[in-house]
Amino acid sequence: MSTHTESLTGKVAVIGGGAKNLGGLVSRTFAAHGATVVVNYHSDKSREDTEATVAAVEEAGSKGLAVQGDLASPEDVERLFGTAKREFGGVDIGVNTAGMVLRKPIVDTTEGEYDRMMSANAKTAYMFLREAGRTLNDHGKVVSVVTSLLAAFTGGYSTYAGGKAPVEQFTRAAAKEWAPRMISVNCVAPGPMDTPFFYGQETPERVAFHKSQAMGEQLTKIEDIVPIVLFLCTEGWWINGQTIFANGGYTVR
């Protein structure tokens, strides 16, 4: 029986989209468990949230650093991980929460919307994974946030679910490629989350429907997901190449 256990104390974590909502809570939680946290944020619109998150990281007694960058840009991702390694001596964990949601029928979706959604969901995940694989120390951990819609037979979210679907295959390939270095690579697939990103896409009637599909007729909360991410980056180190569906029974797979 394995006695392998791990903590975040002394580890360096890069959090993609780490300023607010799920990413912000991951950043604050990791700091509370002793990790140094590098908070990636995309645009100046998130600067205030980023500053608040970094302040919370430091209030928890950990080191924090904000790095702006577009995760769809290879140069920005290289700079993100390179800055973390230069400032703190190495990187142990990468968690990517970045993504973009669009609910629109296929026949009404423009080429520009398709390209933007594939970039925001598939390309960002690939570039993040690629640089994590190049940078992480042995025994590292990588977690990508996808969506439980990967297990749903639903309309309207073709570009969102379609953009997240390749991330599962990226993850499986990375898990095999980096296994000799004892780096685990996994996905977490939340159900529809109680965040502003969700409500902007749905009518009140559809919100009620989504709630009706899970335990207690409620949406997934970010507080439901962070413990799973934390587990995968600590005691759950033996889980590798998997997608963990956490949605209160919204879907099964």
C-alpha positions in Angstrom: 0.0 0.0 0.0 1.4 3.4 -1.0 2.3 5.9 1.7 2.9 8.7 -0.9 1.4 12.0 0.3 2.0 15.5 -0.8 1.3 19.0 0.4 1.4 22.4 -1.3 3.9 23.8 1.2 6.8 25.2 -0.7 5.3 24.5 -4.1 5.0 27.0 -6.9 1.7 27.1 -8.8 0.8 28.9 -12.0 -3.0 29.5 -12.2 -4.3 30.4 -15.7 -7.2 32.7 -15.4 -6.4 32.9 -11.7 -7.8 36.3 -10.8 -11.5 35.7 -10.2 -14.4 33.3 -10.0 -13.1 29.7 -10.0 -9.5 30.7 -10.8 -9.5 33.3 -8.0 -10.7 30.8 -5.4 -8.1 28.2 -6.6 -5.4 30.9 -6.2 -6.5 31.8 -2.6 -7.0 28.2 -1.6 -3.6 27.1 -2.8 -2.0 30.1 -1.0 -3.8 29.1 2.2 -2.2 25.6 1.9 1.3 27.0 1.6 1.9 27.4 -2.2 3.5 30.4 -3.9 0.9 31.5 -6.5 1.5 33.1 -9.9 -1.8 34.6 -11.0 -2.4 34.9 -14.8 -5.0 37.3 -16.0 -5.9 38.2 -19.6 -7.1 41.9 -19.8 -7.0 45.1 -17.9 -10.6 44.6 -17.0 -9.4 41.9 -14.6 -6.6 44.1 -13.1 -8.6 45.1 -10.0 -9.7 41.5 -9.3 -6.1 40.4 -9.9 -4.7 42.9 -7.4 -7.3 41.7 -4.8 -6.4 38.1 -5.3 -2.6 38.7 -5.1 -3.3 40.6 -1.9 -5.3 37.7 -0.5 -2.5 35.3 -1.4 0.0 37.4 0.5 -2.4 37.9 3.5 -2.4 34.1 3.7 1.3 34.2 4.3 2.3 33.1 0.8 4.1 34.8 -2.1 2.0 36.0 -5.0 2.7 37.5 -8.4 0.5 38.7 -11.2 1.4 38.1 -14.8 -0.8 39.4 -17.6 -1.0 37.4 -20.8 -3.3 35.8 -23.4 -3.0 32.0 -23.0 -3.7 31.6 -26.7 -0.4 33.4 -27.4 2.6 31.0 -27.2 4.8 33.9 -26.4 2.6 35.0 -23.5 2.4 31.5 -22.1 6.2 31.1 -22.4 6.6 34.4 -20.5 4.1 33.3 -17.9 5.9 30.1 -17.0 9.3 31.7 -17.6 8.6 34.5 -15.2 7.4 32.0 -12.5 10.5 29.9 -12.9 12.8 33.0 -12.8 11.2 34.6 -9.8 10.7 31.5 -7.7 13.2 29.0 -8.9 10.8 26.5 -10.6 7.2 25.5 -11.2 5.5 22.5 -9.6 1.8 23.0 -10.5 -0.2 24.4 -13.4 -4.0 24.9 -13.2 -5.8 26.3 -16.2 -9.3 27.7 -15.6 -9.4 29.9 -18.7 -12.1 29.6 -21.2 -15.0 31.4 -23.0 -18.7 30.4 -23.2 -21.0 31.0 -26.1 -24.5 29.6 -26.5 -25.7 29.9 -30.1 -27.2 27.7 -32.7 -24.8 26.2 -35.2 -26.6 27.8 -38.2 -26.2 31.2 -36.6 -22.6 30.9 -35.6 -20.1 33.0 -37.6 -16.6 31.9 -38.7 -15.2 34.6 -36.4 -17.1 33.2 -33.4 -16.0 29.7 -34.2 -12.3 30.8 -34.4 -12.5 32.8 -31.2 -14.1 29.9 -29.3 -11.6 27.4 -30.5 -8.8 29.7 -29.6 -10.2 30.5 -26.2 -10.9 26.9 -25.2 -8.7 24.5 -27.2 -5.7 26.5 -28.1 -5.3 28.1 -24.7 -5.4 24.6 -23.1 -2.8 23.3 -25.5 -0.4 26.1 -25.1 -0.7 26.0 -21.3 -0.1 22.2 -21.3 2.8 22.5 -23.7 4.6 25.1 -21.6 3.8 23.3 -18.4 5.4 20.1 -19.8 8.5 22.1 -20.7 8.8 23.9 -17.4 7.4 21.8 -14.5 9.6 20.1 -12.1 9.4 16.3 -11.9 6.5 15.1 -9.8 4.5 18.1 -11.0 0.7 18.4 -11.4 -1.4 19.8 -14.2 -5.2 20.4 -14.1 -7.3 21.8 -16.9 -10.9 22.9 -16.3 -13.3 21.6 -19.0 -17.1 21.2 -18.8 -19.6 18.5 -18.0 -21.3 19.4 -21.3 -18.8 16.9 -22.8 -21.1 14.2 -21.4 -24.4 16.0 -22.4 -26.5 15.6 -25.5 -27.5 19.2 -25.8 -27.8 22.0 -28.4 -26.6 25.6 -28.3 -23.1 24.9 -27.0 -21.5 23.4 -30.0 -18.4 25.8 -30.0 -18.0 25.8 -26.3 -18.3 22.0 -25.7 -16.5 21.4 -29.0 -13.7 23.7 -28.0 -13.3 21.9 -24.6 -13.6 18.4 -26.0 -10.0 18.3 -27.5 -8.6 19.1 -24.0 -9.4 15.6 -22.9 -7.2 14.1 -25.7 -4.4 16.7 -25.0 -4.6 15.6 -21.4 -4.4 11.8 -22.2 -1.4 12.3 -24.5 0.4 14.5 -21.9 -0.3 12.0 -19.2 1.5 9.3 -21.2 4.3 11.5 -22.4 5.2 12.8 -18.9 4.6 9.7 -16.9 8.3 8.9 -16.7 8.7 12.3 -14.9 5.9 11.5 -12.5 3.9 14.4 -13.7 0.1 13.8 -13.4 -2.2 15.5 -15.9 -6.0 15.6 -15.4 -9.2 17.5 -16.3 -12.0 18.6 -14.0 -15.4 19.0 -15.6 -17.8 21.1 -13.6 -21.5 21.3 -14.3 -23.1 24.7 -15.1 -21.5 27.0 -12.6 -23.1 29.7 -10.5 -20.9 32.5 -12.0 -21.5 35.5 -14.3 -20.2 33.5 -17.3 -23.2 31.2 -17.1 -26.0 33.6 -16.5 -25.1 35.8 -19.5 -25.8 32.9 -21.8 -29.2 31.6 -20.4 -32.8 32.6 -19.9 -34.4 32.3 -16.5 -36.3 29.3 -17.7 -33.2 27.5 -18.9 -31.4 28.4 -15.6 -34.3 26.7 -13.8 -33.9 23.6 -16.1 -30.2 23.3 -15.5 -30.8 23.5 -11.7 -33.4 20.8 -12.0 -30.9 18.3 -13.4 -28.6 18.2 -10.3 -28.9 17.3 -6.6 -30.9 19.8 -4.6 -31.9 21.6 -7.8 -28.8 23.8 -7.7 -26.0 24.9 -10.0 -22.4 23.8 -9.4 -20.6 26.3 -7.1 -16.9 27.1 -7.4 -16.6 26.0 -3.8 -17.6 22.5 -5.0 -14.8 22.3 -7.5 -11.8 23.8 -5.8 -11.4 20.8 -3.3 -11.2 18.4 -6.3 -8.5 20.5 -7.9 -6.6 20.7 -4.6 -6.9 16.9 -4.2 -5.5 16.2 -7.7 -2.5 18.4 -6.8 -1.8 16.7 -3.5 -3.0 13.3 -2.2 -4.7 12.5 -5.6 -1.3 12.3 -7.3 -1.9 8.7 -8.6 -4.9 9.8 -10.7 -3.5 10.5 -14.2 -5.0 11.1 -17.6 -8.6 11.3 -16.3 -11.5 13.7 -16.5 -13.3 14.1 -13.2 -17.0 15.0 -13.7 -18.2 17.0 -10.7 -21.8 18.2 -11.3 -24.2 16.8 -8.7 -25.5 14.2 -11.2 -26.2 16.7 -13.9 -24.6 14.2 -16.3 -23.2 10.7 -16.1 -20.4 9.2 -18.1 
